[in-house]
Amino acid sequence: MEFIYLIAAGIAVLTGLGAGIGIGIATGRTSEAVARQPEASGKIMTTFFLGIALAEATAIYGFVVAILVIVKQAS
């Protein structure tokens, strides 16, 4: 029954996969947007960095949950 904690931790770490895919898609679309409208690059980049921060936050939350699950299992 102790392996359930490891499975839960593994699933929690998978949030990093989703964040990586999301950031990759956002980077590609941002490059396209700047190429089409270079004069709006400042506004585009601001929105881009905000989106990256939110996507990365979900990955960090998943990592923290995985660590908490493993610590809970160890105790």
mmCIF file of the N, C-alpha and C atoms, coordinates in Angstrom:
data_MODEL
# 
_entry.id   MODEL 
# 
loop_
_atom_site.group_PDB 
_atom_site.id 
_atom_site.type_symbol 
_atom_site.label_atom_id 
_atom_site.label_alt_id 
_atom_site.label_comp_id 
_atom_site.label_asym_id 
_atom_site.label_entity_id 
_atom_site.label_seq_id 
_atom_site.pdbx_PDB_ins_code 
_atom_site.Cartn_x 
_atom_site.Cartn_y 
_atom_site.Cartn_z 
_atom_site.occupancy 
_atom_site.B_iso_or_equiv 
_atom_site.pdbx_formal_charge 
_atom_site.auth_seq_id 
_atom_site.auth_comp_id 
_atom_site.auth_asym_id 
_atom_site.auth_atom_id 
_atom_site.pdbx_PDB_model_num 
ATOM 1   N N  . MET A 1 1  ? 0.821 -1.201 0.000   1.00 0.00 ? 1  MET A N  1 
ATOM 2   C CA . MET A 1 1  ? 0.000 0.000  0.000   1.00 0.00 ? 1  MET A CA 1 
ATOM 3   C C  . MET A 1 1  ? 0.865 1.264  0.000   1.00 0.00 ? 1  MET A C  1 
ATOM 4   N N  . GLU A 1 2  ? 2.125 1.141  0.327   1.00 0.00 ? 2  GLU A N  1 
ATOM 5   C CA . GLU A 1 2  ? 3.002 2.318  0.375   1.00 0.00 ? 2  GLU A CA 1 
ATOM 6   C C  . GLU A 1 2  ? 3.356 2.845  -1.010  1.00 0.00 ? 2  GLU A C  1 
ATOM 7   N N  . PHE A 1 3  ? 3.192 2.014  -2.033  1.00 0.00 ? 3  PHE A N  1 
ATOM 8   C CA . PHE A 1 3  ? 3.517 2.464  -3.381  1.00 0.00 ? 3  PHE A CA 1 
ATOM 9   C C  . PHE A 1 3  ? 2.509 3.484  -3.908  1.00 0.00 ? 3  PHE A C  1 
ATOM 10  N N  . ILE A 1 4  ? 1.356 3.595  -3.275  1.00 0.00 ? 4  ILE A N  1 
ATOM 11  C CA . ILE A 1 4  ? 0.348 4.575  -3.690  1.00 0.00 ? 4  ILE A CA 1 
ATOM 12  C C  . ILE A 1 4  ? 0.920 5.992  -3.575  1.00 0.00 ? 4  ILE A C  1 
ATOM 13  N N  . TYR A 1 5  ? 1.720 6.241  -2.552  1.00 0.00 ? 5  TYR A N  1 
ATOM 14  C CA . TYR A 1 5  ? 2.336 7.553  -2.380  1.00 0.00 ? 5  TYR A CA 1 
ATOM 15  C C  . TYR A 1 5  ? 3.264 7.883  -3.548  1.00 0.00 ? 5  TYR A C  1 
ATOM 16  N N  . LEU A 1 6  ? 4.003 6.897  -4.001  1.00 0.00 ? 6  LEU A N  1 
ATOM 17  C CA . LEU A 1 6  ? 4.911 7.127  -5.119  1.00 0.00 ? 6  LEU A CA 1 
ATOM 18  C C  . LEU A 1 6  ? 4.148 7.396  -6.412  1.00 0.00 ? 6  LEU A C  1 
ATOM 19  N N  . ILE A 1 7  ? 3.055 6.695  -6.611  1.00 0.00 ? 7  ILE A N  1 
ATOM 20  C CA . ILE A 1 7  ? 2.232 6.949  -7.789  1.00 0.00 ? 7  ILE A CA 1 
ATOM 21  C C  . ILE A 1 7  ? 1.639 8.357  -7.722  1.00 0.00 ? 7  ILE A C  1 
ATOM 22  N N  . ALA A 1 8  ? 1.170 8.757  -6.548  1.00 0.00 ? 8  ALA A N  1 
ATOM 23  C CA . ALA A 1 8  ? 0.619 10.110 -6.378  1.00 0.00 ? 8  ALA A CA 1 
ATOM 24  C C  . ALA A 1 8  ? 1.680 11.168 -6.637  1.00 0.00 ? 8  ALA A C  1 
ATOM 25  N N  . ALA A 1 9  ? 2.887 10.941 -6.152  1.00 0.00 ? 9  ALA A N  1 
ATOM 26  C CA . ALA A 1 9  ? 3.977 11.897 -6.385  1.00 0.00 ? 9  ALA A CA 1 
ATOM 27  C C  . ALA A 1 9  ? 4.314 11.978 -7.870  1.00 0.00 ? 9  ALA A C  1 
ATOM 28  N N  . GLY A 1 10 ? 4.323 10.835 -8.542  1.00 0.00 ? 10 GLY A N  1 
ATOM 29  C CA . GLY A 1 10 ? 4.602 10.830 -9.979  1.00 0.00 ? 10 GLY A CA 1 
ATOM 30  C C  . GLY A 1 10 ? 3.554 11.579 -10.777 1.00 0.00 ? 10 GLY A C  1 
ATOM 31  N N  . ILE A 1 11 ? 2.303 11.411 -10.412 1.00 0.00 ? 11 ILE A N  1 
ATOM 32  C CA . ILE A 1 11 ? 1.232 12.130 -11.100 1.00 0.00 ? 11 ILE A CA 1 
ATOM 33  C C  . ILE A 1 11 ? 1.341 13.630 -10.842 1.00 0.00 ? 11 ILE A C  1 
ATOM 34  N N  . ALA A 1 12 ? 1.700 14.007 -9.617  1.00 0.00 ? 12 ALA A N  1 
ATOM 35  C CA . ALA A 1 12 ? 1.845 15.431 -9.288  1.00 0.00 ? 12 ALA A CA 1 
ATOM 36  C C  . ALA A 1 12 ? 2.977 16.073 -10.081 1.00 0.00 ? 12 ALA A C  1 
ATOM 37  N N  . VAL A 1 13 ? 4.047 15.326 -10.308 1.00 0.00 ? 13 VAL A N  1 
ATOM 38  C CA . VAL A 1 13 ? 5.179 15.874 -11.050 1.00 0.00 ? 13 VAL A CA 1 
ATOM 39  C C  . VAL A 1 13 ? 4.835 16.043 -12.534 1.00 0.00 ? 13 VAL A C  1 
ATOM 40  N N  . LEU A 1 14 ? 3.848 15.332 -13.032 1.00 0.00 ? 14 LEU A N  1 
ATOM 41  C CA . LEU A 1 14 ? 3.453 15.457 -14.433 1.00 0.00 ? 14 LEU A CA 1 
ATOM 42  C C  . LEU A 1 14 ? 2.915 16.852 -14.775 1.00 0.00 ? 14 LEU A C  1 
ATOM 43  N N  . THR A 1 15 ? 2.624 17.660 -13.776 1.00 0.00 ? 15 THR A N  1 
ATOM 44  C CA . THR A 1 15 ? 2.198 19.035 -14.068 1.00 0.00 ? 15 THR A CA 1 
ATOM 45  C C  . THR A 1 15 ? 3.300 19.795 -14.795 1.00 0.00 ? 15 THR A C  1 
ATOM 46  N N  . GLY A 1 16 ? 4.541 19.396 -14.556 1.00 0.00 ? 16 GLY A N  1 
ATOM 47  C CA . GLY A 1 16 ? 5.657 20.023 -15.269 1.00 0.00 ? 16 GLY A CA 1 
ATOM 48  C C  . GLY A 1 16 ? 5.605 19.765 -16.756 1.00 0.00 ? 16 GLY A C  1 
ATOM 49  N N  . LEU A 1 17 ? 5.099 18.609 -17.154 1.00 0.00 ? 17 LEU A N  1 
ATOM 50  C CA . LEU A 1 17 ? 4.960 18.278 -18.571 1.00 0.00 ? 17 LEU A CA 1 
ATOM 51  C C  . LEU A 1 17 ? 3.961 19.225 -19.239 1.00 0.00 ? 17 LEU A C  1 
ATOM 52  N N  . GLY A 1 18 ? 2.837 19.425 -18.585 1.00 0.00 ? 18 GLY A N  1 
ATOM 53  C CA . GLY A 1 18 ? 1.834 20.341 -19.131 1.00 0.00 ? 18 GLY A CA 1 
ATOM 54  C C  . GLY A 1 18 ? 2.348 21.770 -19.224 1.00 0.00 ? 18 GLY A C  1 
ATOM 55  N N  . ALA A 1 19 ? 3.080 22.185 -18.211 1.00 0.00 ? 19 ALA A N  1 
ATOM 56  C CA . ALA A 1 19 ? 3.635 23.544 -18.225 1.00 0.00 ? 19 ALA A CA 1 
ATOM 57  C C  . ALA A 1 19 ? 4.655 23.697 -19.347 1.00 0.00 ? 19 ALA A C  1 
ATOM 58  N N  . GLY A 1 20 ? 5.471 22.678 -19.553 1.00 0.00 ? 20 GLY A N  1 
ATOM 59  C CA . GLY A 1 20 ? 6.466 22.738 -20.623 1.00 0.00 ? 20 GLY A CA 1 
ATOM 60  C C  . GLY A 1 20 ? 5.827 22.831 -21.996 1.00 0.00 ? 20 GLY A C  1 
ATOM 61  N N  . ILE A 1 21 ? 4.786 22.061 -22.210 1.00 0.00 ? 21 ILE A N  1 
ATOM 62  C CA . ILE A 1 21 ? 4.078 22.110 -23.492 1.00 0.00 ? 21 ILE A CA 1 
ATOM 63  C C  . ILE A 1 21 ? 3.430 23.482 -23.679 1.00 0.00 ? 21 ILE A C  1 
ATOM 64  N N  . GLY A 1 22 ? 2.803 23.978 -22.619 1.00 0.00 ? 22 GLY A N  1 
ATOM 65  C CA . GLY A 1 22 ? 2.158 25.288 -22.701 1.00 0.00 ? 22 GLY A CA 1 
ATOM 66  C C  . GLY A 1 22 ? 3.138 26.415 -22.975 1.00 0.00 ? 22 GLY A C  1 
ATOM 67  N N  . ILE A 1 23 ? 4.284 26.381 -22.327 1.00 0.00 ? 23 ILE A N  1 
ATOM 68  C CA . ILE A 1 23 ? 5.291 27.424 -22.541 1.00 0.00 ? 23 ILE A CA 1 
ATOM 69  C C  . ILE A 1 23 ? 5.858 27.329 -23.951 1.00 0.00 ? 23 ILE A C  1 
ATOM 70  N N  . GLY A 1 24 ? 6.040 26.114 -24.453 1.00 0.00 ? 24 GLY A N  1 
ATOM 71  C CA . GLY A 1 24 ? 6.531 25.950 -25.820 1.00 0.00 ? 24 GLY A CA 1 
ATOM 72  C C  . GLY A 1 24 ? 5.567 26.510 -26.850 1.00 0.00 ? 24 GLY A C  1 
ATOM 73  N N  . ILE A 1 25 ? 4.295 26.231 -26.672 1.00 0.00 ? 25 ILE A N  1 
ATOM 74  C CA . ILE A 1 25 ? 3.282 26.767 -27.590 1.00 0.00 ? 25 ILE A CA 1 
ATOM 75  C C  . ILE A 1 25 ? 3.231 28.284 -27.494 1.00 0.00 ? 25 ILE A C  1 
ATOM 76  N N  . ALA A 1 26 ? 3.281 28.807 -26.279 1.00 0.00 ? 26 ALA A N  1 
ATOM 77  C CA . ALA A 1 26 ? 3.234 30.262 -26.089 1.00 0.00 ? 26 ALA A CA 1 
ATOM 78  C C  . ALA A 1 26 ? 4.444 30.944 -26.728 1.00 0.00 ? 26 ALA A C  1 
ATOM 79  N N  . THR A 1 27 ? 5.605 30.329 -26.618 1.00 0.00 ? 27 THR A N  1 
ATOM 80  C CA . THR A 1 27 ? 6.809 30.906 -27.211 1.00 0.00 ? 27 THR A CA 1 
ATOM 81  C C  . THR A 1 27 ? 6.693 30.969 -28.733 1.00 0.00 ? 27 THR A C  1 
ATOM 82  N N  . GLY A 1 28 ? 6.187 29.900 -29.316 1.00 0.00 ? 28 GLY A N  1 
ATOM 83  C CA . GLY A 1 28 ? 6.013 29.891 -30.768 1.00 0.00 ? 28 GLY A CA 1 
ATOM 84  C C  . GLY A 1 28 ? 5.030 30.951 -31.235 1.00 0.00 ? 28 GLY A C  1 
ATOM 85  N N  . ARG A 1 29 ? 3.924 31.053 -30.538 1.00 0.00 ? 29 ARG A N  1 
ATOM 86  C CA . ARG A 1 29 ? 2.915 32.045 -30.929 1.00 0.00 ? 29 ARG A CA 1 
ATOM 87  C C  . ARG A 1 29 ? 3.403 33.479 -30.693 1.00 0.00 ? 29 ARG A C  1 
ATOM 88  N N  . THR A 1 30 ? 4.197 33.659 -29.647 1.00 0.00 ? 30 THR A N  1 
ATOM 89  C CA . THR A 1 30 ? 4.745 34.989 -29.392 1.00 0.00 ? 30 THR A CA 1 
ATOM 90  C C  . THR A 1 30 ? 5.719 35.394 -30.494 1.00 0.00 ? 30 THR A C  1 
ATOM 91  N N  . SER A 1 31 ? 6.530 34.454 -30.940 1.00 0.00 ? 31 SER A N  1 
ATOM 92  C CA . SER A 1 31 ? 7.458 34.734 -32.041 1.00 0.00 ? 31 SER A CA 1 
ATOM 93  C C  . SER A 1 31 ? 6.698 35.128 -33.300 1.00 0.00 ? 31 SER A C  1 
ATOM 94  N N  . GLU A 1 32 ? 5.616 34.413 -33.581 1.00 0.00 ? 32 GLU A N  1 
ATOM 95  C CA . GLU A 1 32 ? 4.798 34.749 -34.747 1.00 0.00 ? 32 GLU A CA 1 
ATOM 96  C C  . GLU A 1 32 ? 4.181 36.137 -34.606 1.00 0.00 ? 32 GLU A C  1 
ATOM 97  N N  . ALA A 1 33 ? 3.687 36.445 -33.416 1.00 0.00 ? 33 ALA A N  1 
ATOM 98  C CA . ALA A 1 33 ? 3.043 37.746 -33.201 1.00 0.00 ? 33 ALA A CA 1 
ATOM 99  C C  . ALA A 1 33 ? 4.030 38.896 -33.350 1.00 0.00 ? 33 ALA A C  1 
ATOM 100 N N  . VAL A 1 34 ? 5.229 38.729 -32.821 1.00 0.00 ? 34 VAL A N  1 
ATOM 101 C CA . VAL A 1 34 ? 6.236 39.793 -32.933 1.00 0.00 ? 34 VAL A CA 1 
ATOM 102 C C  . VAL A 1 34 ? 6.685 39.940 -34.380 1.00 0.00 ? 34 VAL A C  1 
ATOM 103 N N  . ALA A 1 35 ? 6.776 38.822 -35.101 1.00 0.00 ? 35 ALA A N  1 
ATOM 104 C CA . ALA A 1 35 ? 7.163 38.894 -36.507 1.00 0.00 ? 35 ALA A CA 1 
ATOM 105 C C  . ALA A 1 35 ? 6.108 39.622 -37.337 1.00 0.00 ? 35 ALA A C  1 
ATOM 106 N N  . ARG A 1 36 ? 4.842 39.471 -36.982 1.00 0.00 ? 36 ARG A N  1 
ATOM 107 C CA . ARG A 1 36 ? 3.772 40.127 -37.736 1.00 0.00 ? 36 ARG A CA 1 
ATOM 108 C C  . ARG A 1 36 ? 3.597 41.597 -37.355 1.00 0.00 ? 36 ARG A C  1 
ATOM 109 N N  . GLN A 1 37 ? 3.790 41.908 -36.064 1.00 0.00 ? 37 GLN A N  1 
ATOM 110 C CA . GLN A 1 37 ? 3.608 43.287 -35.604 1.00 0.00 ? 37 GLN A CA 1 
ATOM 111 C C  . GLN A 1 37 ? 4.771 43.683 -34.686 1.00 0.00 ? 37 GLN A C  1 
ATOM 112 N N  . PRO A 1 38 ? 5.908 44.010 -35.254 1.00 0.00 ? 38 PRO A N  1 
ATOM 113 C CA . PRO A 1 38 ? 7.066 44.348 -34.424 1.00 0.00 ? 38 PRO A CA 1 
ATOM 114 C C  . PRO A 1 38 ? 6.836 45.578 -33.540 1.00 0.00 ? 38 PRO A C  1 
ATOM 115 N N  . GLU A 1 39 ? 5.954 46.473 -33.963 1.00 0.00 ? 39 GLU A N  1 
ATOM 116 C CA . GLU A 1 39 ? 5.715 47.683 -33.169 1.00 0.00 ? 39 GLU A CA 1 
ATOM 117 C C  . GLU A 1 39 ? 4.971 47.379 -31.871 1.00 0.00 ? 39 GLU A C  1 
ATOM 118 N N  . ALA A 1 40 ? 4.325 46.229 -31.787 1.00 0.00 ? 40 ALA A N  1 
ATOM 119 C CA . ALA A 1 40 ? 3.584 45.851 -30.579 1.00 0.00 ? 40 ALA A CA 1 
ATOM 120 C C  . ALA A 1 40 ? 4.364 44.852 -29.722 1.00 0.00 ? 40 ALA A C  1 
ATOM 121 N N  . SER A 1 41 ? 5.655 44.730 -29.973 1.00 0.00 ? 41 SER A N  1 
ATOM 122 C CA . SER A 1 41 ? 6.436 43.696 -29.283 1.00 0.00 ? 41 SER A CA 1 
ATOM 123 C C  . SER A 1 41 ? 6.478 43.905 -27.770 1.00 0.00 ? 41 SER A C  1 
ATOM 124 N N  . GLY A 1 42 ? 6.494 45.137 -27.300 1.00 0.00 ? 42 GLY A N  1 
ATOM 125 C CA . GLY A 1 42 ? 6.519 45.387 -25.860 1.00 0.00 ? 42 GLY A CA 1 
ATOM 126 C C  . GLY A 1 42 ? 5.278 44.863 -25.162 1.00 0.00 ? 42 GLY A C  1 
ATOM 127 N N  . LYS A 1 43 ? 4.132 45.136 -25.737 1.00 0.00 ? 43 LYS A N  1 
ATOM 128 C CA . LYS A 1 43 ? 2.864 44.679 -25.162 1.00 0.00 ? 43 LYS A CA 1 
ATOM 129 C C  . LYS A 1 43 ? 2.744 43.147 -25.261 1.00 0.00 ? 43 LYS A C  1 
ATOM 130 N N  . ILE A 1 44 ? 3.191 42.601 -26.378 1.00 0.00 ? 44 ILE A N  1 
ATOM 131 C CA . ILE A 1 44 ? 3.136 41.151 -26.580 1.00 0.00 ? 44 ILE A CA 1 
ATOM 132 C C  . ILE A 1 44 ? 4.037 40.445 -25.573 1.00 0.00 ? 44 ILE A C  1 
ATOM 133 N N  . MET A 1 45 ? 5.234 40.957 -25.374 1.00 0.00 ? 45 MET A N  1 
ATOM 134 C CA . MET A 1 45 ? 6.178 40.324 -24.456 1.00 0.00 ? 45 MET A CA 1 
ATOM 135 C C  . MET A 1 45 ? 5.698 40.404 -23.009 1.00 0.00 ? 45 MET A C  1 
ATOM 136 N N  . THR A 1 46 ? 5.047 41.502 -22.648 1.00 0.00 ? 46 THR A N  1 
ATOM 137 C CA . THR A 1 46 ? 4.506 41.620 -21.286 1.00 0.00 ? 46 THR A CA 1 
ATOM 138 C C  . THR A 1 46 ? 3.461 40.535 -21.022 1.00 0.00 ? 46 THR A C  1 
ATOM 139 N N  . THR A 1 47 ? 2.563 40.367 -21.971 1.00 0.00 ? 47 THR A N  1 
ATOM 140 C CA . THR A 1 47 ? 1.545 39.324 -21.837 1.00 0.00 ? 47 THR A CA 1 
ATOM 141 C C  . THR A 1 47 ? 2.182 37.939 -21.843 1.00 0.00 ? 47 THR A C  1 
ATOM 142 N N  . PHE A 1 48 ? 3.192 37.760 -22.662 1.00 0.00 ? 48 PHE A N  1 
ATOM 143 C CA . PHE A 1 48 ? 3.899 36.487 -22.751 1.00 0.00 ? 48 PHE A CA 1 
ATOM 144 C C  . PHE A 1 48 ? 4.534 36.117 -21.414 1.00 0.00 ? 48 PHE A C  1 
ATOM 145 N N  . PHE A 1 49 ? 5.222 37.058 -20.798 1.00 0.00 ? 49 PHE A N  1 
ATOM 146 C CA . PHE A 1 49 ? 5.888 36.765 -19.523 1.00 0.00 ? 49 PHE A CA 1 
ATOM 147 C C  . PHE A 1 49 ? 4.880 36.489 -18.411 1.00 0.00 ? 49 PHE A C  1 
ATOM 148 N N  . LEU A 1 50 ? 3.757 37.159 -18.445 1.00 0.00 ? 50 LEU A N  1 
ATOM 149 C CA . LEU A 1 50 ? 2.701 36.887 -17.472 1.00 0.00 ? 50 LEU A CA 1 
ATOM 150 C C  . LEU A 1 50 ? 2.170 35.462 -17.646 1.00 0.00 ? 50 LEU A C  1 
ATOM 151 N N  . GLY A 1 51 ? 1.953 35.061 -18.880 1.00 0.00 ? 51 GLY A N  1 
ATOM 152 C CA . GLY A 1 51 ? 1.489 33.706 -19.152 1.00 0.00 ? 51 GLY A CA 1 
ATOM 153 C C  . GLY A 1 51 ? 2.497 32.647 -18.755 1.00 0.00 ? 51 GLY A C  1 
ATOM 154 N N  . ILE A 1 52 ? 3.769 32.904 -19.006 1.00 0.00 ? 52 ILE A N  1 
ATOM 155 C CA . ILE A 1 52 ? 4.820 31.960 -18.606 1.00 0.00 ? 52 ILE A CA 1 
ATOM 156 C C  . ILE A 1 52 ? 4.864 31.824 -17.094 1.00 0.00 ? 52 ILE A C  1 
ATOM 157 N N  . ALA A 1 53 ? 4.739 32.925 -16.391 1.00 0.00 ? 53 ALA A N  1 
ATOM 158 C CA . ALA A 1 53 ? 4.770 32.877 -14.926 1.00 0.00 ? 53 ALA A CA 1 
ATOM 159 C C  . ALA A 1 53 ? 3.621 32.033 -14.382 1.00 0.00 ? 53 ALA A C  1 
ATOM 160 N N  . LEU A 1 54 ? 2.443 32.187 -14.949 1.00 0.00 ? 54 LEU A N  1 
ATOM 161 C CA . LEU A 1 54 ? 1.296 31.399 -14.492 1.00 0.00 ? 54 LEU A CA 1 
ATOM 162 C C  . LEU A 1 54 ? 1.467 29.918 -14.824 1.00 0.00 ? 54 LEU A C  1 
ATOM 163 N N  . ALA A 1 55 ? 1.992 29.617 -16.002 1.00 0.00 ? 55 ALA A N  1 
ATOM 164 C CA . ALA A 1 55 ? 2.210 28.219 -16.376 1.00 0.00 ? 55 ALA A CA 1 
ATOM 165 C C  . ALA A 1 55 ? 3.282 27.589 -15.495 1.00 0.00 ? 55 ALA A C  1 
ATOM 166 N N  . GLU A 1 56 ? 4.318 28.323 -15.223 1.00 0.00 ? 56 GLU A N  1 
ATOM 167 C CA . GLU A 1 56 ? 5.401 27.786 -14.387 1.00 0.00 ? 56 GLU A CA 1 
ATOM 168 C C  . GLU A 1 56 ? 4.938 27.614 -12.943 1.00 0.00 ? 56 GLU A C  1 
ATOM 169 N N  . ALA A 1 57 ? 4.023 28.458 -12.508 1.00 0.00 ? 57 ALA A N  1 
ATOM 170 C CA . ALA A 1 57 ? 3.493 28.329 -11.146 1.00 0.00 ? 57 ALA A CA 1 
ATOM 171 C C  . ALA A 1 57 ? 2.778 26.998 -10.967 1.00 0.00 ? 57 ALA A C  1 
ATOM 172 N N  . THR A 1 58 ? 2.050 26.560 -11.981 1.00 0.00 ? 58 THR A N  1 
ATOM 173 C CA . THR A 1 58 ? 1.374 25.266 -11.860 1.00 0.00 ? 58 THR A CA 1 
ATOM 174 C C  . THR A 1 58 ? 2.385 24.132 -11.750 1.00 0.00 ? 58 THR A C  1 
ATOM 175 N N  . ALA A 1 59 ? 3.493 24.236 -12.469 1.00 0.00 ? 59 ALA A N  1 
ATOM 176 C CA . ALA A 1 59 ? 4.529 23.207 -12.377 1.00 0.00 ? 59 ALA A CA 1 
ATOM 177 C C  . ALA A 1 59 ? 5.172 23.210 -10.995 1.00 0.00 ? 59 ALA A C  1 
ATOM 178 N N  . ILE A 1 60 ? 5.382 24.381 -10.441 1.00 0.00 ? 60 ILE A N  1 
ATOM 179 C CA . ILE A 1 60 ? 5.979 24.467 -9.105  1.00 0.00 ? 60 ILE A CA 1 
ATOM 180 C C  . ILE A 1 60 ? 5.018 23.911 -8.061  1.00 0.00 ? 60 ILE A C  1 
ATOM 181 N N  . TYR A 1 61 ? 3.725 24.207 -8.207  1.00 0.00 ? 61 TYR A N  1 
ATOM 182 C CA . TYR A 1 61 ? 2.741 23.647 -7.273  1.00 0.00 ? 61 TYR A CA 1 
ATOM 183 C C  . TYR A 1 61 ? 2.742 22.124 -7.321  1.00 0.00 ? 61 TYR A C  1 
ATOM 184 N N  . GLY A 1 62 ? 2.807 21.563 -8.502  1.00 0.00 ? 62 GLY A N  1 
ATOM 185 C CA . GLY A 1 62 ? 2.856 20.113 -8.637  1.00 0.00 ? 62 GLY A CA 1 
ATOM 186 C C  . GLY A 1 62 ? 4.100 19.521 -8.008  1.00 0.00 ? 62 GLY A C  1 
ATOM 187 N N  . PHE A 1 63 ? 5.225 20.185 -8.178  1.00 0.00 ? 63 PHE A N  1 
ATOM 188 C CA . PHE A 1 63 ? 6.477 19.731 -7.579  1.00 0.00 ? 63 PHE A CA 1 
ATOM 189 C C  . PHE A 1 63 ? 6.400 19.763 -6.056  1.00 0.00 ? 63 PHE A C  1 
ATOM 190 N N  . VAL A 1 64 ? 5.834 20.835 -5.514  1.00 0.00 ? 64 VAL A N  1 
ATOM 191 C CA . VAL A 1 64 ? 5.693 20.961 -4.061  1.00 0.00 ? 64 VAL A CA 1 
ATOM 192 C C  . VAL A 1 64 ? 4.760 19.875 -3.525  1.00 0.00 ? 64 VAL A C  1 
ATOM 193 N N  . VAL A 1 65 ? 3.670 19.622 -4.235  1.00 0.00 ? 65 VAL A N  1 
ATOM 194 C CA . VAL A 1 65 ? 2.746 18.563 -3.808  1.00 0.00 ? 65 VAL A CA 1 
ATOM 195 C C  . VAL A 1 65 ? 3.455 17.211 -3.824  1.00 0.00 ? 65 VAL A C  1 
ATOM 196 N N  . ALA A 1 66 ? 4.254 16.953 -4.847  1.00 0.00 ? 66 ALA A N  1 
ATOM 197 C CA . ALA A 1 66 ? 4.996 15.689 -4.913  1.00 0.00 ? 66 ALA A CA 1 
ATOM 198 C C  . ALA A 1 66 ? 5.951 15.550 -3.736  1.00 0.00 ? 66 ALA A C  1 
ATOM 199 N N  . ILE A 1 67 ? 6.649 16.616 -3.399  1.00 0.00 ? 67 ILE A N  1 
ATOM 200 C CA . ILE A 1 67 ? 7.561 16.572 -2.256  1.00 0.00 ? 67 ILE A CA 1 
ATOM 201 C C  . ILE A 1 67 ? 6.787 16.327 -0.967  1.00 0.00 ? 67 ILE A C  1 
ATOM 202 N N  . LEU A 1 68 ? 5.651 17.003 -0.798  1.00 0.00 ? 68 LEU A N  1 
ATOM 203 C CA . LEU A 1 68 ? 4.841 16.810 0.409   1.00 0.00 ? 68 LEU A CA 1 
ATOM 204 C C  . LEU A 1 68 ? 4.326 15.378 0.516   1.00 0.00 ? 68 LEU A C  1 
ATOM 205 N N  . VAL A 1 69 ? 3.947 14.793 -0.598  1.00 0.00 ? 69 VAL A N  1 
ATOM 206 C CA . VAL A 1 69 ? 3.465 13.410 -0.595  1.00 0.00 ? 69 VAL A CA 1 
ATOM 207 C C  . VAL A 1 69 ? 4.582 12.465 -0.184  1.00 0.00 ? 69 VAL A C  1 
ATOM 208 N N  . ILE A 1 70 ? 5.775 12.689 -0.716  1.00 0.00 ? 70 ILE A N  1 
ATOM 209 C CA . ILE A 1 70 ? 6.913 11.816 -0.387  1.00 0.00 ? 70 ILE A CA 1 
ATOM 210 C C  . ILE A 1 70 ? 7.304 11.986 1.085   1.00 0.00 ? 70 ILE A C  1 
ATOM 211 N N  . VAL A 1 71 ? 7.299 13.206 1.584   1.00 0.00 ? 71 VAL A N  1 
ATOM 212 C CA . VAL A 1 71 ? 7.628 13.444 2.988   1.00 0.00 ? 71 VAL A CA 1 
ATOM 213 C C  . VAL A 1 71 ? 6.574 12.800 3.883   1.00 0.00 ? 71 VAL A C  1 
ATOM 214 N N  . LYS A 1 72 ? 5.321 12.901 3.493   1.00 0.00 ? 72 LYS A N  1 
ATOM 215 C CA . LYS A 1 72 ? 4.243 12.284 4.274   1.00 0.00 ? 72 LYS A CA 1 
ATOM 216 C C  . LYS A 1 72 ? 4.418 10.766 4.314   1.00 0.00 ? 72 LYS A C  1 
ATOM 217 N N  . GLN A 1 73 ? 4.822 10.181 3.213   1.00 0.00 ? 73 GLN A N  1 
ATOM 218 C CA . GLN A 1 73 ? 5.027 8.739  3.146   1.00 0.00 ? 73 GLN A CA 1 
ATOM 219 C C  . GLN A 1 73 ? 6.196 8.317  4.020   1.00 0.00 ? 73 GLN A C  1 
ATOM 220 N N  . ALA A 1 74 ? 7.232 9.144  4.082   1.00 0.00 ? 74 ALA A N  1 
ATOM 221 C CA . ALA A 1 74 ? 8.427 8.802  4.866   1.00 0.00 ? 74 ALA A CA 1 
ATOM 222 C C  . ALA A 1 74 ? 8.152 8.861  6.361   1.00 0.00 ? 74 ALA A C  1 
ATOM 223 N N  . SER A 1 75 ? 7.204 9.676  6.768   1.00 0.00 ? 75 SER A N  1 
ATOM 224 C CA . SER A 1 75 ? 6.938 9.814  8.212   1.00 0.00 ? 75 SER A CA 1 
ATOM 225 C C  . SER A 1 75 ? 5.886 8.869  8.714   1.00 0.00 ? 75 SER A C  1 
# 
